[in-house]
Every structure is written in structure tokens, then in C-alpha cells.
Amino acid sequence: MSDVQRDNASPLIAWQFFMPLPDTVRREEDLQGALRGDIALFEEAERKTTAWMDRRRVAFESGLMLAGDLTTCKDPLSAVAVWGKWICASLNCMAADFSDAQDFANKAAAVGRLTAQAMVEGFSASDRAR
């Protein structure tokens, strides 16, 4: 384990470097909540990307199998049946891609909303303090 991994303040410092916050928002719970949301979002992105790559691999392999199966078809009817099976699987794969993209967009919007809410509350509290 490196020194960076042992230092619990590193994410806080990185967060403040990229997104400076007013003093009133620097409460521990607000920052920890925002950081947990960001970390969860990155983990979710990794899972979604892995699932997408797995679906792309399966789609590529099924395309190769389709080419092989089409060459063995003796009549147009069997070729259409083989192609229909492949296109159905391809459309299901696309539907899974769209579903994952929508799910991730919803989660990203929720994290952004919580972070923005914490910042707005901090700014309004600093305005009231003036």
C-alpha cells in the first residue's frame, strides 16, 4: 500500500483542488458525501464499461459464427432463419447498451444534483453570514 492510499485526506485535497468550495460547505459530511458519490460513480462506470466490452466480444463472436453458418446454408429460407436469429440477438445487445447508458446517466445526474445542492447550501449560508 502506498503513502497516497494510506492518506485519507488525499481525496479531500484533490476534490478541493478541482472544485474549490466555500468555507461553509467544507463540512466533513458534505465533502464525504460528495466524494462517496463520485467514487461510486467511477466504480459504476467501470462495471458498465466491462459489461459493454463483454457484449461487444459476444457480438463479434456471433458475427463470425453467422458468417460460418450462412456459408453452410443450402437454401435461402435457412439463411434467413440464421440471419433472423443473429439480428434478434444483436438487437437485444443494443437494448442492453441503451439500458446501461440510461441507468448510468440517471446515477450521474443524481450525484451531480447532490453535489450541486451541497454547494448551493454552502454558498447561501456564506451569504447569510455576511
C-alpha positions, 0 to 999 in steps of 0.5 A: 500500500502506498503513502497516497492510499494510506492518506485519507485526506488525499481525496479531500485535497484533490476534490478541493483542488478541482472544485474549490468550495466555500468555507461553509460547505467544507463540512466533513459530511458534505465533502464525504458525501460528495466524494462517496458519490463520485467514487461510486460513480467511477466504480459504476462506470467501470462495471458498465464499461466491462459489461459493454466490452463483454457484449461487444466480444459476444457480438463479434463472436456471433458475427463470425459464427453467422458468417460460418453458418450462412456459408453452410446454408443450402437454401435461402429460407435457412439463411434467413432463419440464421440471419433472423436469429443473429439480428434478434440477438444483436438487437437485444445487445443494443437494448442492453447498451441503451439500458446501461447508458440510461441507468448510468446517466440517471446515477450521474445526474443524481450525484451531480444534483447532490453535489450541486445542492451541497454547494448551493447550501454552502454558498447561501449560508456564506451569504447569510453570514455576511 
